[in-house]
Amino acid sequence: MDFEKIKAAAQGYRADMSRFLRDMISCPSESCEEKEVAACVKAEMERLEYDRVEIDGLGNVIGWMGQGDRIIAIDSHIDTVGIGNRENWTADPYAGYETDDIIYGRGGSDQKGGMASAVYGTKIMKELGLIPHGYKIMVVGSVQEEDCDGMCWQYIVNRSFGSPEEARKKIAFVISTEPTDGGIYRGHRGRMEIRVDVKGVSCHGSAPERGDNAIYKMADILRDVRALNENGDRDTEPIKGLIKMLNPRYNPEHYEDARFLGRGTCTVSQIFYTSPSRCAVADSCSISVDRRMTAGETWKSCMEEIEALPSVRKYGDDVKVSMYLYERPSWTGEVYKTECFFPTWIHKESAAHVQALIDAHHALWGLKRIGHQDADPAKDAMRLREGRPLTDKWTFSTNCVSIQGRYGIPCVGFGPGAESQAHAPNEITWKQDLVTCAALYAAAPGLYKEEARTEDVTQFRQGLTDNPIL
């Protein structure tokens, strides 16, 4: 394999990838509103003469290169979060302005930059004859990831492939192009979305003692949820904190994996109430809890931790703890109902698909993370990367919660941009990253050693719920 030729080809497409990324940024595409950007991606794939391009029933864009029966997939989600407070942005978040080194705008890092590199990396594979014999490349522009991580791949696995078993037979591995700060990522924490509902009794606000204020009850629960996240794990703690899962005393089987991934967390992300009026006692209050799960935690243990909080026990049957279900229609109108549970996973560094990316990076770019250096700290990628191991894990979660966490299909991450740019105002990505990633995507499939693949590539994979969810 001529690695210098691959690097030259990726560098030659730098301007094209930058233009394509700016085109995508100019299409606002919050979850369930991706129609315009899906058309943009499809048109680019067709312009580059992909062998086949389609949009499935959910609205995922899928481009194919090659004619083999086995599949190596590259996934990029094409939806974004919103922009939040417009005053926090120094320029139009959808204009995609650029300098010589960076591209600015919502979705640059999270994660339309990955789509640009994937589309062109696969083009390079075809041009240089790098698609391995017997394989074809599947490039996915997936939808609704920001709303419901991995649901798009649940749809692909069960509707396009027919079943998880068939998908596992055909897909060798999947590369996620989520931003990795120049690293190769082999796992991340899972998450779940928990709802807590509290009942009260309304009455006139002039005599609040006649009622039962649900907001006051929830105030106690909020304090305990915060303690669950912030407390330590000493015996004297009335509520032991989630940090306890890093302690072999509380997590004897998986504490080492938990230390690799990082501790679990919980935070209250939303609050709701009902009340007859502004001069009445609130008769219900609800919160959403974003729960990040590390190795050794289960969906059930996370629910039980909330149910065991002193304030929740105190209010007894007036409190209900449940898991959210997701059922928003996609931009095509299709609904794929699923639970808001996104399993934790880790792959072994020695796994053949992980090693393919490591070998590609070593051959193309060396043994350490690389990136754009800049005198302006806000634009200096290496400020985030210097000294960090090349092979590591994400802080946030990705579509791999379904690909690997739910279905056991091998996956690995390498993508342009920075996790710290995700969901932040003044989001940027680096043009050098687009080149770096496109070259690696082009080289990695040819370095994948099918004969080195073992069935035991998983270091940790969280158990699923008892819900009949595919």
Secondary structure as GFF3:
##gff-version 3
##sequence-region A 1 470
A	DSSP	alpha_helix	3	12	.	.	.	ID=ss1
A	DSSP	alpha_helix	14	25	.	.	.	ID=ss2
A	DSSP	alpha_helix	35	47	.	.	.	ID=ss3
A	DSSP	beta_strand	52	55	.	.	.	ID=ss4
A	DSSP	beta_strand	61	66	.	.	.	ID=ss5
A	DSSP	beta_strand	70	77	.	.	.	ID=ss6
A	DSSP	three_ten_helix	86	88	.	.	.	ID=ss7
A	DSSP	beta_strand	102	104	.	.	.	ID=ss8
A	DSSP	pi_helix	108	112	.	.	.	ID=ss9
A	DSSP	alpha_helix	113	128	.	.	.	ID=ss10
A	DSSP	beta_strand	135	142	.	.	.	ID=ss11
A	DSSP	alpha_helix	151	155	.	.	.	ID=ss12
A	DSSP	pi_helix	156	160	.	.	.	ID=ss13
A	DSSP	alpha_helix	164	170	.	.	.	ID=ss14
A	DSSP	beta_strand	171	176	.	.	.	ID=ss15
A	DSSP	beta_strand	184	185	.	.	.	ID=ss16
A	DSSP	beta_strand	187	188	.	.	.	ID=ss17
A	DSSP	beta_strand	190	199	.	.	.	ID=ss18
A	DSSP	three_ten_helix	208	210	.	.	.	ID=ss19
A	DSSP	alpha_helix	214	230	.	.	.	ID=ss20
A	DSSP	three_ten_helix	242	246	.	.	.	ID=ss21
A	DSSP	alpha_helix	255	261	.	.	.	ID=ss22
A	DSSP	beta_strand	265	274	.	.	.	ID=ss23
A	DSSP	beta_strand	284	293	.	.	.	ID=ss24
A	DSSP	alpha_helix	299	307	.	.	.	ID=ss25
A	DSSP	alpha_helix	310	315	.	.	.	ID=ss26
A	DSSP	three_ten_helix	316	318	.	.	.	ID=ss27
A	DSSP	beta_strand	319	323	.	.	.	ID=ss28
A	DSSP	beta_strand	325	326	.	.	.	ID=ss29
A	DSSP	beta_strand	338	339	.	.	.	ID=ss30
A	DSSP	beta_strand	341	342	.	.	.	ID=ss31
A	DSSP	beta_strand	345	347	.	.	.	ID=ss32
A	DSSP	alpha_helix	352	365	.	.	.	ID=ss33
A	DSSP	three_ten_helix	377	379	.	.	.	ID=ss34
A	DSSP	alpha_helix	382	385	.	.	.	ID=ss35
A	DSSP	beta_strand	391	392	.	.	.	ID=ss36
A	DSSP	alpha_helix	400	400	.	.	.	ID=ss37
A	DSSP	pi_helix	401	406	.	.	.	ID=ss38
A	DSSP	beta_strand	411	413	.	.	.	ID=ss39
A	DSSP	three_ten_helix	419	421	.	.	.	ID=ss40
A	DSSP	beta_strand	428	430	.	.	.	ID=ss41
A	DSSP	alpha_helix	431	447	.	.	.	ID=ss42
A	DSSP	three_ten_helix	450	452	.	.	.	ID=ss43
A	DSSP	beta_strand	458	461	.	.	.	ID=ss44
###
